[in-house]
Amino acid sequence: MGPLTGVRVIEIASLAPAPFGCMILADLGAEVLRIDRLGSSAAITAPPGPLDRGRRTVAVDLKAPAGLATVHRLVESADVFVEGFRPGVAERIGIGPDDLAAINQRLVYARMTGWGQDGPLRQRAGHDINYIALAGALEPIARRGERPLAPLNLLGDFAGGGMLMAMGIIAALYERERSGEGQVVDAAMVDGASLFTAFMRGMHAAGQWQEEPGTNVLDGAAPFYDTYACADGRFVAVGCVEPQFFTELVAMLGIDGSDLPFQFDPSGWPAWKKAIGEAFLTKSRDQWTAVFEDSDACVTPVLSPWEAHLAPHHAARGSFVDVDGIVQPAPAPRFSRTPAPNPVPPDAGGRDVVQTLRDWGVGDGAALLEGGSVA
């Protein structure tokens, strides 16, 4: 099941970006074995949840010779190895790219970091907000005259990090089919976040994007691409960029725009915003949702993450699933011939370290368990 069925992935446990990338691989059918670091105490640990789905897990003492040897043995039958250490840490442990390539030359070795494997910031600490700031992806996310607003940790950790890493791994696996050799995938969140500014850069070069945040069509300045409050304090999103869709919006809101400037004339945007905003205040969000349900005016309710799965469109497509009592996004994208398997919680069916190691070619799991190098 899934287009990556048969691909084996070893994931060294870490936070957010790499687990998300490995979740994607597991969703697509890869067999993912997460190695938790036995005896380590991270300053911040995420609670169990969707990013953990689809794995089996083994805890290994990477500082113990027997634990390190166990990882080396697991690598013999792996296709992919994923780590999220700062540059140089994996090498000091004995699980760097050269160490593992000597064991398995076909191994795709993915390195997930914020700043990348080289450059003056490579050893600096950072988080999503820092990476997208340096990438030029944070500054434009602001209303005019206001400070930039961090879009949670979606752009750096997940889109620019884990998603880009998964894409790099899949590309390296495809190339390996021709060359027979693995390679290192240097996935840096700052690089990934930079990629997402490509469209803005093109618009700016064509003179169609102003440098001041909050003055462009897509950053909240235009009345036809913004959010509006409703009578109940909740919001709708409006995205009717094309003139025919904007015309439909105006008609359905009952606005007489005959005295207002053309849609794309920025001088008229404040007046249009006022008229549209006042109209939306006359009904609740869900009432407006019903009004625009069969319309091309590009109006949708702004749903919270905790209610999005209730939307009829998501329900019809099965876009969300319940895994171990947690409602979460279903695997995506979808495949006609090799559909993704149904997501399962980690160690579905029970945690059996000895059997897991045996399945990965390590037959002395009981002795390792007794010796304390695995758990």
TATA-V392660 format. One record per helix or strand of 2 or more residues. SS is the DSSP state (alpha for helix, beta for strand). FROM is the first residue (numbers start at 1). LEN is the number of residues. Records with the same first field share a line. If there is no record, write none. Layout:
SS = FROM-LEN, FROM-LEN
This chain:
beta = 8-5, 31-7, 55-6, 80-4, 108-6, 184-5, 225-5, 235-5, 299-3, 320-4, 326-4
alpha = 17-11, 50-3, 65-11, 89-5, 97-5, 128-8, 154-26, 189-7, 198-8, 243-11, 266-15, 285-7, 308-3, 312-6, 353-7, 365-7
